[in-house]
């Protein structure tokens, strides 16, 4: 009878399957609670009983229904979907580059989006235009910038054999875009700088009434679903490219597929929500530490759920008025994510020593 070795990820995941199911159910419960709390919390507090009444079809025509259905529910769903998408991106990047510090921004996609938004913001300000005040133009600019970087990376990946050169190229693209943004900020006026800084802090409440909300949801849901088709590839890449090649994995094709999915998800989230820091980097570490597993069949679904739950938690914390005003979402995600990454680095360093 064929048996799996004890140190095989598949064997470990099979032994712990009941625990993984309990963890998944716990995360689903946390998401439901956090979703309700996010809808109930805001400038005007809404009792949870009224929130549930509206969600179940009651309160028709009331101001509560308008607030819940047109503002807070789309905002909470945006946070949920963005968190799941960024968590998946982080896991894919860490798998592709076999680097625990890789995250969705490592390929320069979000930097390209930021540069495009900065360009349209400061150029419009220079010519006295006000079109950048609309979130629509910020979304379009961010989509254009992230798409341009994606096309460049896909073209470059065809000429590169290893992942290291691609990783360095992505990092350099990010540095170049950040440098150009700094130049634009230095030369821009205070109104343009304020508009760009406000965008760069991230938000889950942009352009709720237009069709981009549904496009954002569709791209993220399809992208996350497509990542599940690559689970076998992810597990093979964990053991090295030579091992994966022996299993019949087309490495260049797999690399391009991972880059495409990660870029689409990162670009969609950055375009619609602005750059969201640390979620994609920290969430995979939390899931790996909790499950003690390397099997992507386990990590991928749990990362989606954990990313959604943690982002909802960050969104809820950001709504709490501190010093008389609400916190920007990027400040909250950084405050939570940075210590997790530090602990992960220290843990890896201790294990190697």
C-alpha positions as CSV (number, residue, x, y, z in Angstrom):
1,X,0.0,0.0,0.0
2,X,1.3,3.5,-0.9
3,X,1.8,5.9,1.9
4,X,2.9,9.5,2.1
5,X,6.0,10.3,4.0
6,X,5.4,12.0,7.3
7,X,7.3,15.2,6.3
8,X,5.2,15.7,3.1
9,X,2.8,18.7,3.2
10,X,0.0,16.5,1.9
11,X,0.5,14.0,4.7
12,X,0.5,16.6,7.4
13,X,-2.6,18.4,6.0
14,X,-4.5,15.1,5.9
15,X,-3.6,14.4,9.5
16,X,-4.9,17.8,10.6
17,X,-7.9,18.2,8.4
18,X,-10.5,18.4,11.2
19,X,-8.5,21.2,12.8
20,X,-8.4,23.1,9.5
21,X,-12.1,22.8,9.1
22,X,-12.7,24.2,12.6
23,X,-10.3,27.1,11.8
24,X,-12.2,27.8,8.5
25,X,-15.5,27.8,10.4
26,X,-14.1,30.1,13.0
27,X,-12.9,32.5,10.4
28,X,-16.3,32.5,8.6
29,X,-17.9,33.3,11.9
30,X,-15.5,36.1,12.6
31,X,-16.1,37.5,9.1
32,X,-19.9,37.5,9.7
33,X,-19.5,39.3,13.0
34,X,-17.0,41.8,11.7
35,X,-19.1,42.5,8.7
36,X,-22.1,43.3,10.9
37,X,-20.0,45.5,13.2
38,X,-18.6,47.4,10.2
39,X,-22.1,48.1,8.9
40,X,-23.3,49.2,12.4
41,X,-20.3,51.4,13.1
42,X,-19.7,54.8,11.7
43,X,-20.4,58.5,12.1
44,X,-24.0,57.5,13.0
45,X,-24.2,54.3,15.1
46,X,-26.9,51.9,13.9
47,X,-28.1,49.1,16.3
48,X,-27.3,45.6,15.1
49,X,-31.0,44.8,15.3
50,X,-31.7,47.5,12.7
51,X,-28.8,46.3,10.5
52,X,-30.2,42.8,10.5
53,X,-33.7,44.1,9.8
54,X,-32.5,46.0,6.8
55,X,-30.4,43.1,5.5
56,X,-33.4,40.8,5.8
57,X,-35.6,43.2,3.7
58,X,-37.1,45.4,6.4
59,X,-36.9,49.1,7.0
60,X,-38.0,49.9,3.4
61,X,-37.7,53.6,2.6
62,X,-36.0,54.6,5.9
63,X,-32.7,56.5,6.2
64,X,-31.2,53.5,7.9
65,X,-31.8,51.4,4.7
66,X,-30.1,54.1,2.6
67,X,-27.1,54.2,4.9
68,X,-26.7,50.4,5.2
69,X,-27.4,49.4,1.6
70,X,-25.8,52.3,-0.3
71,X,-22.9,53.2,1.9
72,X,-21.8,50.8,4.6
73,X,-22.6,47.4,3.1
74,X,-20.6,48.1,-0.1
75,X,-17.8,49.5,2.0
76,X,-17.6,46.4,4.2
77,X,-17.9,44.1,1.1
78,X,-15.0,46.0,-0.5
79,X,-12.9,45.5,2.6
80,X,-13.7,41.8,2.7
81,X,-13.0,41.2,-1.0
82,X,-9.8,43.4,-1.0
83,X,-8.4,41.6,2.0
84,X,-9.0,38.1,0.5
85,X,-7.5,39.2,-2.8
86,X,-4.4,40.7,-1.3
87,X,-3.9,37.7,1.0
88,X,-3.9,35.4,-2.1
89,X,-1.5,37.7,-3.9
90,X,0.9,37.6,-1.0
91,X,0.8,33.8,-0.9
92,X,1.4,33.5,-4.6
93,X,4.3,35.9,-4.6
94,X,5.9,34.2,-1.6
95,X,5.5,30.9,-3.3
96,X,6.8,32.0,-6.7
97,X,9.9,33.7,-5.3
98,X,10.3,31.4,-2.3
99,X,10.8,34.5,-0.2
100,X,8.8,35.1,3.0
101,X,9.0,38.9,2.6
102,X,7.5,39.0,-0.9
103,X,4.2,40.8,-1.1
104,X,1.7,42.0,-3.8
105,X,3.7,45.3,-4.3
106,X,7.0,43.6,-4.9
107,X,6.5,43.6,-8.7
108,X,5.9,47.3,-8.8
109,X,2.2,47.0,-9.8
110,X,0.9,49.2,-7.0
111,X,3.8,51.7,-7.6
112,X,2.8,52.0,-11.3
113,X,-0.8,52.7,-10.2
114,X,0.4,55.3,-7.7
115,X,2.6,57.0,-10.4
116,X,-0.3,57.2,-12.8
117,X,-2.6,58.8,-10.1
118,X,0.2,61.2,-9.2
119,X,0.7,62.2,-12.9
120,X,-3.0,62.9,-13.5
121,X,-3.3,64.7,-10.1
122,X,-0.3,67.0,-10.5
123,X,-0.7,67.6,-14.3
124,X,-4.4,68.5,-13.9
125,X,-3.4,70.8,-11.0
126,X,-0.7,72.4,-13.2
127,X,-3.3,73.2,-15.9
128,X,-6.0,74.3,-13.5
129,X,-8.2,71.3,-14.1
130,X,-10.4,69.8,-11.4
131,X,-11.2,66.4,-13.0
132,X,-8.9,64.5,-10.5
133,X,-11.3,65.4,-7.7
134,X,-13.6,62.6,-9.1
135,X,-12.7,59.1,-7.9
136,X,-13.5,57.9,-11.4
137,X,-10.4,59.5,-12.9
138,X,-8.2,58.2,-10.0
139,X,-9.6,54.7,-10.7
140,X,-9.0,55.0,-14.5
141,X,-5.5,56.3,-13.9
142,X,-4.5,53.6,-11.5
143,X,-5.8,50.9,-13.8
144,X,-3.8,52.4,-16.7
145,X,-0.6,52.5,-14.5
146,X,-1.0,49.0,-13.2
147,X,-1.8,47.6,-16.6
148,X,1.3,49.3,-18.1
149,X,3.6,47.7,-15.5
150,X,1.8,44.3,-16.0
151,X,2.5,44.4,-19.8
152,X,6.1,45.3,-19.1
153,X,6.6,42.5,-16.6
154,X,4.9,39.9,-18.9
155,X,7.2,41.0,-21.7
156,X,10.3,40.8,-19.5
157,X,9.4,37.4,-18.0
158,X,9.6,35.9,-21.5
159,X,13.3,36.8,-21.7
160,X,14.3,35.8,-18.1
161,X,15.0,32.2,-17.1
162,X,15.1,32.6,-13.3
163,X,12.8,34.4,-10.9
164,X,15.6,36.4,-9.2
165,X,16.1,38.7,-12.2
166,X,12.3,39.2,-12.5
167,X,12.2,40.0,-8.8
168,X,14.9,42.6,-9.0
169,X,13.3,44.1,-12.1
170,X,10.0,44.5,-10.3
171,X,11.7,46.0,-7.3
172,X,13.5,48.5,-9.5
173,X,10.3,49.4,-11.3
174,X,8.8,50.2,-7.9
175,X,11.8,52.4,-6.9
176,X,11.7,54.2,-10.2
177,X,7.9,54.9,-9.9
178,X,8.4,56.0,-6.3
179,X,11.2,58.4,-7.3
180,X,9.0,60.0,-10.0
181,X,6.2,60.4,-7.5
182,X,8.5,62.1,-5.1
183,X,9.6,64.5,-7.9
184,X,6.0,65.3,-8.7
185,X,5.1,65.9,-5.1
186,X,8.1,68.2,-4.6
187,X,7.1,70.3,-7.7
188,X,3.3,70.2,-7.0
189,X,1.2,72.7,-5.1
190,X,-0.4,71.9,-1.7
191,X,-3.8,71.1,-3.0
192,X,-2.5,68.5,-5.4
193,X,-0.3,67.1,-2.7
194,X,-3.2,66.9,-0.3
195,X,-5.4,65.1,-2.9
196,X,-2.6,62.6,-3.7
197,X,-1.8,61.9,0.0
198,X,-5.5,61.4,0.7
199,X,-5.6,58.8,-2.1
200,X,-2.4,57.1,-1.0
201,X,-3.8,56.5,2.5
202,X,-6.3,54.0,1.1
203,X,-10.1,53.8,1.5
204,X,-12.8,51.2,1.1
205,X,-15.5,53.8,0.4
206,X,-14.6,55.2,-3.0
207,X,-17.1,55.6,-5.9
208,X,-19.7,53.3,-4.3
209,X,-22.5,54.3,-6.7
210,X,-20.8,53.6,-10.0
211,X,-20.3,50.4,-12.0
212,X,-16.6,50.1,-10.9
213,X,-17.8,48.5,-7.7
214,X,-19.2,45.5,-9.5
215,X,-16.2,45.4,-11.9
216,X,-13.9,45.4,-8.9
217,X,-15.9,42.5,-7.3
218,X,-15.9,40.5,-10.5
219,X,-12.1,40.9,-11.1
220,X,-11.3,39.9,-7.6
221,X,-13.7,37.0,-7.4
222,X,-12.5,35.6,-10.7
223,X,-8.9,36.1,-9.9
224,X,-9.1,34.4,-6.5
225,X,-11.1,31.5,-8.0
226,X,-8.5,31.1,-10.8
227,X,-5.7,30.9,-8.2
228,X,-7.2,27.6,-6.9
229,X,-6.5,26.1,-10.3
230,X,-2.8,26.6,-9.6
231,X,-2.6,24.8,-6.3
232,X,-0.7,21.8,-7.8
233,X,1.8,24.2,-9.3
234,X,2.2,26.1,-6.0
235,X,3.0,22.8,-4.1
236,X,5.4,21.7,-6.8
237,X,7.3,25.1,-6.8
238,X,7.8,24.8,-3.0
239,X,10.3,22.0,-3.7
240,X,12.2,23.8,-6.4
241,X,11.9,24.4,-10.1
242,X,13.7,21.2,-11.1
243,X,11.3,19.1,-9.0
244,X,8.3,21.0,-10.5
245,X,9.7,20.5,-14.0
246,X,10.0,16.8,-13.4
247,X,6.3,16.7,-12.5
248,X,5.5,18.2,-15.9
249,X,5.0,21.8,-14.8
250,X,5.8,24.3,-17.5
251,X,7.8,26.8,-15.4
252,X,7.8,29.9,-17.8
253,X,4.0,29.4,-18.3
254,X,3.4,29.0,-14.6
255,X,5.4,32.1,-13.8
256,X,3.4,34.2,-16.3
257,X,0.1,32.9,-15.0
258,X,1.1,33.7,-11.4
259,X,2.3,37.2,-12.4
260,X,-0.9,37.8,-14.4
261,X,-3.2,36.8,-11.6
262,X,-1.2,38.7,-8.9
263,X,-1.0,41.8,-11.1
264,X,-4.7,41.8,-11.9
265,X,-5.7,41.4,-8.3
266,X,-3.2,44.0,-7.0
267,X,-4.1,46.4,-9.8
268,X,-7.8,46.1,-9.1
269,X,-7.5,46.6,-5.4
270,X,-5.0,49.5,-5.8
271,X,-7.2,51.2,-8.4
272,X,-10.4,50.9,-6.4
273,X,-9.1,51.2,-2.8
274,X,-5.7,52.9,-3.2
275,X,-2.5,51.2,-2.0
276,X,-3.3,48.9,1.0
277,X,-0.1,48.1,2.9
278,X,1.0,44.9,4.7
279,X,-2.2,42.8,4.3
280,X,-0.7,40.7,1.5
281,X,2.6,40.4,3.3
282,X,1.3,39.6,6.8
283,X,-1.7,37.4,6.3
284,X,0.1,34.4,4.7
285,X,2.5,34.4,7.7
286,X,-0.4,34.4,10.2
287,X,-2.0,31.4,8.4
288,X,1.3,29.5,8.1
289,X,2.0,30.0,11.8
290,X,-1.5,29.0,12.8
291,X,-1.8,25.9,10.7
292,X,1.9,24.8,10.8
293,X,1.4,23.6,7.2
294,X,3.0,24.3,3.8
295,X,0.3,22.7,1.7
296,X,-1.3,25.3,-0.5
297,X,-4.5,23.2,-0.6
298,X,-4.8,24.2,3.1
299,X,-3.2,27.7,3.0
300,X,-4.9,29.1,0.0
301,X,-8.6,28.9,1.2
302,X,-7.6,29.9,4.8
303,X,-5.6,32.8,3.5
304,X,-8.6,34.1,1.6
305,X,-10.7,33.9,4.8
306,X,-8.0,35.3,7.1
307,X,-7.3,38.2,4.7
308,X,-11.0,39.1,4.6
309,X,-11.3,38.9,8.4
310,X,-8.2,40.9,9.2
311,X,-9.0,43.6,6.7
312,X,-12.5,43.9,8.1
313,X,-10.9,44.2,11.6
314,X,-8.6,46.9,10.3
315,X,-11.6,48.7,8.7
316,X,-13.5,48.5,12.0
317,X,-10.5,49.9,14.0
318,X,-10.1,52.8,11.5
319,X,-13.6,53.9,12.1
320,X,-13.0,54.4,15.8
321,X,-12.4,58.2,16.4
322,X,-8.9,58.6,17.9
323,X,-7.8,62.1,18.9
324,X,-11.1,63.4,17.4
325,X,-10.7,61.9,13.9
326,X,-10.8,58.5,12.2
327,X,-7.6,56.7,11.3
328,X,-6.5,56.1,7.7
329,X,-6.8,52.5,6.8
330,X,-3.1,52.2,5.8
331,X,-2.0,53.3,9.2
332,X,-4.1,50.6,10.9
333,X,-2.9,47.8,8.5
334,X,0.7,48.9,9.0
335,X,0.4,49.0,12.8
336,X,-1.0,45.4,12.8
337,X,1.0,44.0,9.9
338,X,4.5,45.3,10.7
339,X,4.9,43.5,14.1
340,X,3.7,40.3,12.5
341,X,6.4,40.5,9.8
342,X,9.0,41.3,12.4
343,X,8.0,38.3,14.4
344,X,8.1,36.1,11.2
345,X,11.7,37.4,10.4
346,X,12.9,36.7,13.9
347,X,11.3,33.3,13.9
348,X,12.9,32.3,10.6
349,X,16.3,33.7,11.8
350,X,16.1,31.7,15.1
351,X,15.1,28.5,13.2
352,X,18.1,28.8,10.9
353,X,20.5,29.4,13.8
